[in-house]
Amino acid sequence: MIESLLDYDVAIIGAGPAGLAAAIELKHQGVARVAVLERDAEAGGIPRHCGHPPFGMREYRRVLSGPAYARRNVERARAAGVELRLRHSVVALGEGGVIDAASPEGQVRIVAKRVLLATGARETPRSTRLISGDRPFGVINTGALQSYLYLERLKPFSRPLIVGSELVALSALLSCRRTGIKPVLMIEQAEKPLARWPLALFPRLCGVPFECSTRLESIEGRERVEAAWIRGSDEELRRIDCDGVLLTGRFVPESSLVRLSHLELDAGSGGPMIDQYGRCSDPAYFAAGNLLRPIETAGWSYREGRRIAALIARDLTDPLPRSHPGIRLQCLPPIRFCVPQRLVTPIGDGLAHLQLRTERPAKGILSVRGSAGVVWQRQVHLLPERRILIPLDRLRLAAGESGLTIELEENRERSR
Ligand SMILES: Cc1cc2nc3c(=O)[nH]c(=O)nc-3n(C[C@H](O)[C@H](O)[C@H](O)COP(=O)(O)OP(=O)(O)OC[C@H]3O[C@@H](n4cnc5c(N)ncnc54)[C@H](O)[C@@H]3O)c2cc1C
């Protein structure tokens, strides 16, 4: 039962860097009634849990720890006059900007002229990684580790096995070192570390052995983790004595709300489909931050939130070009996804780039192809964790274009 009804010019779901930056920008642009709905008891998003630097270098021109950065974002939002509604968990998105939230005061219905979705991303938990064996305490993700260490001041283990080698695995390693936890081994299923060189050297510099082409098969332990069974490139099964397993990376957008709603979801990115204005399939909804794709840094999410907020502010007074029919973008393997997934002509001044990710390392000629042939082309070296940006103002679009395909022709020199 709906207990209260609230209305706003813009309602933002999620008080992480993207949501807070968007709220601050909207207030600076003169939008009167802006609220941020956050399910946690505190605003700030993921950086609240990351007790390590570097955060905020572009936003505040100094190196901050995650919690200090989160605090500054919250202070800026409050000072700008943003209404922060904490412990408000949004549970449903309705057509035209009607959303429902569960709060300590009961069910709240919010009617907003525009809604910005900024619910972030999370790591894949054990349940969806198909790891067999026992289910003892001590198998966690980096997010949980960081909140145990920095928010609860608790150590969930002292000799864990770390699974994964994305940037966040290195930040987990940093958190372990700072708190006296000594990982026994770090493993990566891929042939090469996913973090870029020289960051990939970091585990060894910390004295933690690191093995690629190695996967976690099962976990052993009655109450607590006692061992992990791993299989390396020689296919031999090995028992690793440890008291915890830290599952890092393999991020997915936090898109449960979008899945349950009328909004179109992109299977490639796992986030909502948007056009270059950050607008979803229902033009009352926009999206920004790591909900759009797994994953970018806090700084990137902050800038993206601010950019899309400026477009929302404009849309409220001077409507953006009509969203449909747009130009649909299709990605062929190994290109995993592209954001935005739809373009509206003229390209104008929305997001400046198409952002792509690949599913595996690959080299070759990356092309964007329209109905009349190639509209953009470049020789590239792609890695799964590296962003690829295609400047939107470089696409030579034919009049009346309705679809573009992004494809990689592997190992060929650029055609002249
Ligand atoms: C474990 C982990 C570690 C990371 N470490 C780093 C790092 O060291 N450095 C770095 O730059 N980036 C890091 N990242 C990337 C991180 O996603 C970005 O730094 C940044 O936080 C993204 O900002 P955001 O606003 O998009 O999302 P988030 O910061 O994730 O904020 C989203 C907010 O939405 C709220 N929310 C979600 N669903 C709802 C709902 N239904 N109703 C109401 N509120 C909701 C969440 O509670 C959260 O506060 C890490 C990510 C993860 C998952």
The ligand as a MOL file (V3000), in Angstrom:
LIG
                    3D

  0  0  0     0  0            999 V3000
M  V30 BEGIN CTAB
M  V30 COUNTS 53 58 0 0 0
M  V30 BEGIN ATOM
M  V30 1 C 33.9830 -4.0990 -5.1930 0
M  V30 2 C 34.2450 -2.8900 -6.0390 0
M  V30 3 C 35.4470 -2.1820 -5.8660 0
M  V30 4 C 35.7110 -1.0560 -6.6540 0
M  V30 5 N 36.8910 -0.3910 -6.4580 0
M  V30 6 C 37.1250 0.7500 -7.1690 0
M  V30 7 C 38.2980 1.5290 -6.9320 0
M  V30 8 O 39.1280 1.1740 -6.1090 0
M  V30 9 N 38.4660 2.6610 -7.6710 0
M  V30 10 C 37.5400 3.0740 -8.6060 0
M  V30 11 O 37.7130 4.1290 -9.2470 0
M  V30 12 N 36.4440 2.3270 -8.8560 0
M  V30 13 C 36.2070 1.2030 -8.1660 0
M  V30 14 N 35.0770 0.4750 -8.4110 0
M  V30 15 C 34.1590 0.8940 -9.4850 0
M  V30 16 C 32.9550 1.6660 -8.9170 0
M  V30 17 O 31.8330 1.0570 -9.4830 0
M  V30 18 C 33.0770 3.1390 -9.2750 0
M  V30 19 O 34.1820 3.6580 -8.5700 0
M  V30 20 C 31.8970 4.0080 -8.8500 0
M  V30 21 O 31.5180 3.7410 -7.5250 0
M  V30 22 C 30.7070 3.8950 -9.7900 0
M  V30 23 O 29.7850 4.8890 -9.4170 0
M  V30 24 P 28.2250 4.7060 -9.6030 0
M  V30 25 O 27.6180 5.9520 -9.0630 0
M  V30 26 O 27.9550 4.3120 -10.9860 0
M  V30 27 O 27.7960 3.4500 -8.7120 0
M  V30 28 P 27.9570 3.0710 -7.1640 0
M  V30 29 O 29.0990 3.7370 -6.5240 0
M  V30 30 O 27.9220 1.5830 -7.1430 0
M  V30 31 O 26.6110 3.6450 -6.5030 0
M  V30 32 C 25.3590 3.0930 -6.7790 0
M  V30 33 C 24.4520 3.3850 -5.6050 0
M  V30 34 O 23.1140 2.9800 -5.9640 0
M  V30 35 C 22.4960 2.4220 -4.8120 0
M  V30 36 N 21.3980 1.5820 -5.2640 0
M  V30 37 C 21.4590 0.4550 -6.0380 0
M  V30 38 N 20.2210 -0.0310 -6.2540 0
M  V30 39 C 19.3590 0.8030 -5.6150 0
M  V30 40 C 17.9380 0.8260 -5.4730 0
M  V30 41 N 17.1570 -0.1120 -6.0270 0
M  V30 42 N 17.3860 1.8190 -4.7540 0
M  V30 43 C 18.1540 2.7920 -4.1840 0
M  V30 44 N 19.5050 2.8120 -4.2780 0
M  V30 45 C 20.0990 1.8270 -4.9930 0
M  V30 46 C 23.6380 1.6470 -4.1450 0
M  V30 47 O 23.3580 1.4000 -2.7910 0
M  V30 48 C 24.8150 2.5990 -4.3600 0
M  V30 49 O 24.9730 3.4900 -3.2780 0
M  V30 50 C 34.7880 -0.6530 -7.6390 0
M  V30 51 C 33.5890 -1.3670 -7.8160 0
M  V30 52 C 33.3170 -2.4710 -7.0190 0
M  V30 53 C 32.0110 -3.2130 -7.2190 0
M  V30 END ATOM
M  V30 BEGIN BOND
M  V30 1 1 1 2
M  V30 2 1 2 3
M  V30 3 2 2 52
M  V30 4 2 3 4
M  V30 5 1 4 5
M  V30 6 1 4 50
M  V30 7 2 5 6
M  V30 8 1 6 7
M  V30 9 1 6 13
M  V30 10 2 7 8
M  V30 11 1 7 9
M  V30 12 1 9 10
M  V30 13 2 10 11
M  V30 14 1 10 12
M  V30 15 2 12 13
M  V30 16 1 13 14
M  V30 17 1 14 15
M  V30 18 1 14 50
M  V30 19 1 15 16
M  V30 20 1 16 17
M  V30 21 1 16 18
M  V30 22 1 18 19
M  V30 23 1 18 20
M  V30 24 1 20 21
M  V30 25 1 20 22
M  V30 26 1 22 23
M  V30 27 1 23 24
M  V30 28 2 24 25
M  V30 29 1 24 26
M  V30 30 1 24 27
M  V30 31 1 27 28
M  V30 32 2 28 29
M  V30 33 1 28 30
M  V30 34 1 28 31
M  V30 35 1 31 32
M  V30 36 1 32 33
M  V30 37 1 33 34
M  V30 38 1 33 48
M  V30 39 1 34 35
M  V30 40 1 35 36
M  V30 41 1 35 46
M  V30 42 1 36 37
M  V30 43 1 36 45
M  V30 44 2 37 38
M  V30 45 1 38 39
M  V30 46 1 39 40
M  V30 47 2 39 45
M  V30 48 1 40 41
M  V30 49 2 40 42
M  V30 50 1 42 43
M  V30 51 2 43 44
M  V30 52 1 44 45
M  V30 53 1 46 47
M  V30 54 1 46 48
M  V30 55 1 48 49
M  V30 56 2 50 51
M  V30 57 1 51 52
M  V30 58 1 52 53
M  V30 END BOND
M  V30 END CTAB
M  END
